[in-house]
Amino acid sequence: MKIRYFKYILAVSGILALGSCKKFFDINKDPDALSSDYKLYPQLISNSAVRIGFEGGSELFRWPALFMQQLSGEASQPNQTYEYYRYNLTPTDVNNAWNNAYNNSLSDLELVIKQATADGSPNYAGIAKILKAYEFSLIIDAWGDVPYTEAFQLSANTSPAYDDDASIYPKLIQLLTEAVADVNNLTNVQTPGVNAIYYANANFATARPFWVKLANTLRLRLLLHYSKKDPAFLTAQMNALIGSGATFFASNADNFACPFYNSANQRNNISAFEVSRPNYLFADARMLALMNTKVDPRRAFYFTDFPVGSGTYVGVSAAAPPVAPNNNYSRDHVFLRGTVTTPAVGTNSAVYSGAASQRILTYTEYCFIRAEATLMYGVSAAPLAAAQDWFAAGITASMTEAGVSGANTTTYLAANGTLTGTNAQKLQQIMEEKYIALFGVPMESWSDYRRTGYPSISVPTNKVSQVTGVPRSLLYPQAEVDLNPNLPG
């Protein structure tokens, strides 16, 4: 995907260079430089979108999945995931994740917004604002206070101040409101096509409704994240948005997910990591305890069975002593890695296509957001009747995503699909089902845990002594420690 657009940039460069040959004696002009009025934003939106897709399966997927015991590094000693699993994550470790967000995705998106707005292409600016709001919410959830107001000033300000994370969230919600207006604007010099990557369509009129749904659904996620800071704000904002007739995700077809392909350099990062670093990641016993107790049919899609063909799923316990690399545990399977192209002979010998889409925000999550918001904050359940309906819809959507049959879904719902008990007990049911359903979505289960305390997590017995419980945020990157005097601590 990226190569095609890169070639396009090179082609344009060549045309401009040929034109400059007419002025043979203009030796002060670089013949290979793009003209000053050349607009990069159609290429930059592709670059940013692809980066966000790859990011979704990288560190900000792995670290939270290890913290939240969806995956385990306990059996990988002495590999890096063993250290991360016991919370031994250093400022140097997080440099890349921070730099990829600020120096690549967000800086490109900022330029798209500026160029597209100036060029009279609000549809491009709207998409960039949606992606910017998502990317900032991700790094806020990972680090807390981050540079926002003074970010992206380049040499004019190389030490930007850090904004209070609670002050940034309302700005992101407002940014999404602006994005919807931009996406709906019908007057554009240029409109996005397949280069938008997500909801790619040569005719933007077809893609437009999906981007609007994404912006509105992302607003609901951010409002839920903000719930502990200002629950009254959440209730008022959600009810107003729902009552306004705004559109939201309505099925799995609306999912915000980056496509990947069975081709070199186009396979998803989750599968690529498993190939390049075998014996680094295993299923965790905490995740499988919830699934095994309920005989969850998603296990056959999420994880390999052990032994192969047994239908038994085995995870590594956080309470177990660390062991050397071995094959005695379940691994990631087709849901995160794509179809099996070469079946397993031994426990870890299957080859996967890597063509599974990287899920970022899904209809499944939307249903669980609505269930929690209705149950705990009095938000309208419309168009459904109650939190119970959204809860069942979320489970059903998750089963469909995974590939579970309708009959098995019905059986599971009959046993596990009804909210019971006090509101606190119902909330626990919602969050535990959401935890299972959002397997593979970056960051969100960790964010949910820090808000609600569900599901319960037992810290590894060999955790590093400096950490008293499940980490609440990442350390700031070493580059910021060394170079930015405004670092908050």
GILIN-V170480 format. One record per residue. PHI is phi in radians with two decimals (NA if undefined). PSI is psi in whole degrees, 0 to 359 (999 if undefined). D_LAST is the distance of its C-alpha to the last C-alpha in whole Angstrom. Layout:
phi/psi/d_last
PHI/PSI/D_LAST
PHI/PSI/D_LAST
This chain:
phi/psi/d_last
NA/310/40
-1.17/325/38
-1.08/319/40
-1.03/315/43
-1.27/328/41
-1.12/318/40
-1.09/325/44
-1.11/318/44
-1.09/317/42
-1.10/321/44
-1.09/317/47
-1.10/319/46
-1.02/318/45
-1.11/318/48
-1.06/315/50
-1.14/323/48
-1.13/318/49
-1.07/320/53
-1.11/326/53
-1.27/343/52
-1.14/338/55
-1.12/333/57
-1.76/74/56
-1.05/324/56
-1.60/7/56
-1.44/69/52
-1.29/349/51
-1.51/0/47
-1.87/128/47
-1.25/115/45
-1.20/344/47
-1.69/357/45
-1.40/145/42
-1.19/145/42
-1.12/153/43
-1.11/337/41
-1.69/7/42
-1.27/131/42
-1.68/120/39
-1.56/350/37
-1.08/330/36
-1.12/327/38
-1.37/321/37
-1.14/327/33
-1.14/323/34
-1.14/314/35
-1.04/314/32
-1.14/317/30
-1.09/316/31
-1.16/319/32
-1.04/318/29
-1.12/323/27
-1.12/314/30
-1.15/321/29
-1.01/324/26
-1.07/337/27
-1.92/14/28
-1.81/220/26
-1.04/322/22
-1.34/357/21
-1.63/311/25
-1.18/313/25
-1.06/309/21
-1.10/324/22
-1.11/327/25
-1.31/315/25
-1.01/320/22
-1.58/5/25
0.99/37/28
-1.42/324/30
-2.18/159/30
-2.24/144/29
-1.95/7/29
-1.04/326/30
-1.61/10/33
-1.78/6/32
-0.83/132/31
-1.80/35/30
-1.33/170/29
-1.09/323/25
-1.16/333/26
-1.08/316/27
-1.20/318/23
-1.13/322/21
-1.08/327/24
-1.71/21/22
1.28/20/19
-1.60/76/18
-2.07/122/16
-1.80/165/14
-1.00/325/12
-1.15/324/15
-1.04/328/17
-1.66/2/15
-0.94/311/16
-1.10/316/19
-1.07/317/19
-1.11/312/16
-1.13/321/19
-1.08/323/22
-1.27/308/20
-1.37/312/19
-1.44/344/21
-2.03/281/24
-1.02/304/25
-1.21/322/23
-1.15/321/24
-1.15/317/28
-1.10/323/28
-1.08/320/27
-1.21/323/30
-1.04/313/32
-1.03/315/31
-1.17/311/32
-1.20/316/35
-1.16/321/37
-1.13/314/36
-1.15/330/38
-1.50/353/41
1.40/36/42
-2.16/70/41
-1.10/335/39
-1.07/318/39
-1.11/316/37
-1.08/321/34
-1.10/315/34
-1.08/316/34
-1.09/323/31
-1.17/323/29
-1.12/313/30
-1.15/324/28
-1.12/315/25
-1.08/318/25
-1.10/311/25
-1.12/320/22
-1.16/321/20
-1.09/326/20
-1.15/313/20
-1.30/330/16
-1.11/315/15
-1.13/332/17
-1.44/320/15
-2.05/340/11
1.61/236/11
-1.12/132/10
-2.50/161/11
-1.15/131/13
-2.37/297/17
-1.06/320/19
-1.77/10/18
-1.29/157/18
1.16/32/21
-1.72/5/22
0.91/228/23
-1.18/343/24
-1.20/336/23
-2.75/96/20
-1.57/359/18
-2.28/69/14
-1.14/146/14
-1.22/156/12
-1.65/130/11
-1.54/147/13
-1.07/127/13
-1.00/325/14
-1.15/335/17
-1.45/339/18
-1.40/323/19
-0.97/313/21
-1.07/329/24
-1.19/323/24
-1.19/321/24
-1.11/319/27
-1.16/323/29
-1.06/322/28
-1.20/326/30
-1.10/316/33
-1.09/321/33
-1.07/319/33
-1.07/317/36
-1.09/319/38
-1.16/316/38
-1.13/326/39
-1.43/353/42
-1.19/129/43
-1.68/0/46
-1.89/107/46
-2.48/140/45
-1.22/316/45
-2.31/146/44
-2.14/148/43
-1.16/151/41
-2.21/228/43
-1.18/343/43
-1.19/349/40
-1.32/348/38
1.22/301/38
-1.45/139/37
0.92/35/40
-1.12/128/42
-2.72/137/45
-1.05/333/47
-1.83/110/48
-1.14/337/45
-1.04/329/47
-1.35/324/47
-1.40/333/43
-0.88/311/42
-1.05/329/43
-1.20/318/40
-1.13/323/37
-1.13/315/38
-1.05/318/38
-1.07/312/35
-1.02/316/33
-1.21/321/34
-1.21/322/33
-1.12/324/30
-1.02/319/30
-1.11/318/31
-1.04/313/28
-1.13/321/25
-1.10/321/27
-1.15/320/27
-1.04/327/23
-1.45/0/23
-1.08/323/25
-1.28/335/23
-1.33/316/22
-2.69/83/25
-1.10/328/28
-1.16/322/31
-1.09/316/29
-1.00/309/30
-1.07/313/33
-1.13/316/34
-1.18/316/33
-1.15/316/34
-1.11/321/37
-1.14/317/38
-1.16/315/37
-1.13/320/39
-1.26/344/42
-1.37/352/42
1.52/12/44
-1.07/148/41
-1.64/146/41
-2.29/175/39
-0.94/137/39
-2.12/350/42
-2.90/175/43
-1.11/339/41
-1.13/341/43
-1.55/355/40
-0.91/139/37
-1.50/98/34
-2.55/137/35
-1.53/126/35
-1.29/142/38
-2.28/165/38
-2.39/157/42
-1.43/74/43
-2.73/150/43
-0.94/134/41
1.18/8/38
-2.18/11/38
-1.50/153/38
-1.23/157/35
-1.18/331/32
-1.11/312/32
-1.21/320/35
-1.06/321/35
-1.12/318/32
-1.10/326/35
-1.28/315/37
-1.34/336/35
-2.35/70/33
-1.13/150/36
1.20/23/35
-1.74/330/31
-2.25/139/32
-2.37/163/34
-1.16/144/34
-1.68/146/33
-1.15/332/35
-1.14/312/33
-1.07/313/33
-1.27/337/37
-1.08/317/38
-1.15/320/37
-1.37/319/39
-1.15/321/42
-1.04/325/43
-1.68/5/44
0.84/52/45
-1.19/122/43
-1.22/348/45
-1.25/343/42
-0.98/322/42
-1.19/345/44
-1.80/326/42
-1.30/317/39
-2.30/154/40
-1.31/150/42
-1.53/159/44
-2.43/125/45
-1.15/163/48
-0.98/130/48
1.53/359/51
-1.47/338/50
1.28/14/49
-1.88/136/46
-2.09/124/42
-2.15/127/40
-1.99/163/37
-1.52/130/35
-1.45/140/34
-1.18/341/30
-1.55/352/32
-1.39/147/34
-1.15/148/34
-1.07/144/33
-2.25/161/36
-1.19/161/36
-0.92/133/37
-2.70/175/40
-1.88/23/41
-1.57/20/42
-2.41/160/39
-1.27/155/39
-2.19/172/38
-1.00/145/37
-2.25/206/40
-1.07/331/41
-1.03/321/39
-1.76/344/36
-2.06/356/38
1.54/179/41
-1.14/154/45
-1.38/121/46
-1.65/332/48
-2.33/113/49
-1.07/156/50
-1.24/139/48
-1.79/313/51
-1.83/187/48
-1.10/322/45
-2.13/32/43
-1.85/0/45
-1.16/148/45
-1.95/135/44
-1.99/156/43
-1.26/333/43
1.28/12/39
-1.67/13/41
-1.22/135/39
-1.16/146/37
-1.51/108/33
-1.32/133/33
-2.08/312/30
-2.52/128/31
-2.21/162/35
-1.04/323/37
-0.96/310/37
-1.10/318/33
-0.94/316/35
-1.08/318/37
-1.23/327/35
-1.03/312/33
-1.14/322/36
-1.08/312/37
-1.16/316/34
-1.10/322/34
-1.23/315/37
-1.17/313/37
-1.71/338/34
-2.21/7/34
1.19/24/37
-1.33/143/37
-0.96/137/40
-1.52/353/42
-0.94/137/44
-1.54/358/45
-1.55/177/45
-1.55/325/47
-2.80/172/44
-0.98/323/41
-0.99/318/43
-1.16/319/44
-1.19/323/41
-1.05/311/40
-1.14/323/43
-1.13/322/43
-1.14/316/39
-1.09/315/41
-1.07/316/44
-1.10/320/42
-1.13/316/40
-1.06/318/43
-1.13/316/44
-0.97/317/41
-1.29/336/42
1.82/14/46
-1.24/143/47
-1.21/159/50
-1.07/321/51
-1.13/317/53
-1.20/327/50
-1.12/315/48
-1.05/318/51
-1.10/316/51
-1.14/317/47
-1.09/322/47
-1.09/326/50
-1.58/330/48
-2.34/5/44
-1.75/16/44
-2.09/125/45
-1.26/133/42
-2.43/159/44
1.55/202/43
-1.27/170/40
-1.06/323/38
-1.11/319/35
-1.21/323/37
-1.16/320/38
-1.06/319/34
-1.05/318/34
-1.08/316/37
-1.07/313/35
-1.24/326/32
-1.22/321/33
-1.20/323/36
-1.15/321/33
-1.01/317/31
-1.24/316/34
-1.19/329/35
-1.62/18/32
-0.99/121/32
1.73/347/31
-1.46/126/29
-1.14/135/25
1.32/331/22
-1.18/322/25
-1.14/325/26
-1.16/317/22
-1.08/318/21
-1.10/318/25
-1.08/317/24
-1.19/335/20
-1.43/318/23
-1.99/339/26
1.44/6/25
-2.03/145/28
-1.30/165/29
-1.16/140/29
-2.18/130/27
-1.70/121/28
-1.13/149/25
-1.02/144/26
-1.14/337/28
-1.85/24/26
-1.03/158/23
-1.18/144/20
-1.16/336/20
-1.25/340/16
-1.78/127/16
-1.58/338/19
-2.69/195/20
-1.05/130/19
-0.95/142/16
-1.67/340/15
-2.81/168/13
-1.44/155/12
-1.20/153/9
-1.22/150/8
-1.17/152/11
-1.06/326/12
-1.06/322/13
-1.25/321/10
-1.02/318/8
-1.37/326/12
-2.02/342/13
-1.95/105/11
-1.16/348/10
-1.54/4/9
-0.96/130/6
-1.24/341/4
2.74/999/0
